[in-house]
């Protein structure tokens, strides 16, 4: 069972909310209607990485630039 990780809503066309706990990044993406959709966990994501992502000008751009194209660095799994 996965631990509960608090999600912080963000302003993004692709991402609904993000959270972080124990080097796990949680991303809840928007569905096709812009509502809360699927949740993914990304491993090996440090607290410093999370602070950088959270404070970036665009959370979505940060995700696509720094995380999505690094599946070996940040292995992921769909939670729901």
C-alpha positions as CSV (number, residue, x, y, z in Angstrom):
1,X,0.0,0.0,0.0
2,X,1.3,3.4,-1.0
3,X,1.6,6.1,1.7
4,X,-0.7,9.1,1.5
5,X,1.1,12.0,-0.1
6,X,-0.5,15.5,0.1
7,X,-1.1,17.0,-3.3
8,X,-0.7,20.7,-4.0
9,X,-2.8,22.1,-6.8
10,X,-0.9,23.8,-9.6
11,X,-1.8,26.1,-12.5
12,X,-1.0,24.0,-15.6
13,X,-2.9,22.9,-18.6
14,X,-1.5,19.3,-18.2
15,X,-0.9,18.9,-14.5
16,X,-3.6,19.1,-11.8
17,X,-1.5,18.7,-8.6
18,X,1.9,17.6,-7.4
19,X,3.3,16.2,-4.1
20,X,6.5,14.7,-2.7
21,X,7.5,12.3,0.0
22,X,10.5,10.0,0.6
23,X,12.1,10.8,-2.8
24,X,8.8,10.1,-4.6
25,X,7.2,12.7,-6.8
26,X,3.5,12.4,-7.3
27,X,1.8,14.0,-10.3
28,X,-1.9,14.1,-10.8
29,X,-2.5,14.9,-14.4
30,X,-5.5,16.7,-15.8
31,X,-8.0,14.6,-17.7
32,X,-9.3,15.6,-21.2
33,X,-11.9,17.9,-19.5
34,X,-9.3,19.7,-17.3
35,X,-10.4,17.8,-14.1
36,X,-8.2,15.7,-11.8
37,X,-7.1,12.6,-13.6
38,X,-4.5,9.8,-13.4
39,X,-1.9,9.8,-10.6
40,X,1.7,8.7,-11.3
41,X,4.6,8.2,-8.9
42,X,8.2,9.0,-10.0
43,X,11.0,7.5,-8.0
44,X,14.5,9.1,-7.2
45,X,13.1,12.6,-7.1
46,X,14.8,14.6,-4.3
47,X,13.2,17.2,-2.1
48,X,15.5,19.8,-3.8
49,X,14.2,18.7,-7.2
50,X,10.6,19.1,-5.9
51,X,11.3,22.6,-4.6
52,X,12.8,23.5,-8.0
53,X,9.8,22.1,-9.8
54,X,7.2,23.7,-7.5
55,X,8.9,27.1,-7.9
56,X,9.4,26.9,-11.6
57,X,7.7,29.3,-13.9
58,X,5.8,26.4,-15.6
59,X,5.4,23.1,-13.7
60,X,4.3,21.5,-17.0
61,X,7.3,22.7,-18.9
62,X,9.6,21.5,-16.0
63,X,8.0,18.1,-16.1
64,X,8.4,17.7,-19.9
65,X,11.9,19.1,-19.9
66,X,13.4,17.4,-16.8
67,X,11.3,14.3,-15.9
68,X,9.3,12.8,-18.8
69,X,12.3,12.2,-21.0
70,X,14.3,10.6,-18.2
71,X,12.5,7.3,-17.5
72,X,15.8,5.6,-16.4
73,X,16.6,8.4,-13.9
74,X,13.0,8.7,-12.7
75,X,11.2,5.3,-13.0
76,X,7.4,5.7,-12.7
77,X,4.3,3.8,-12.2
78,X,0.6,4.6,-12.6
79,X,-1.2,4.6,-9.2
80,X,-4.8,5.4,-10.3
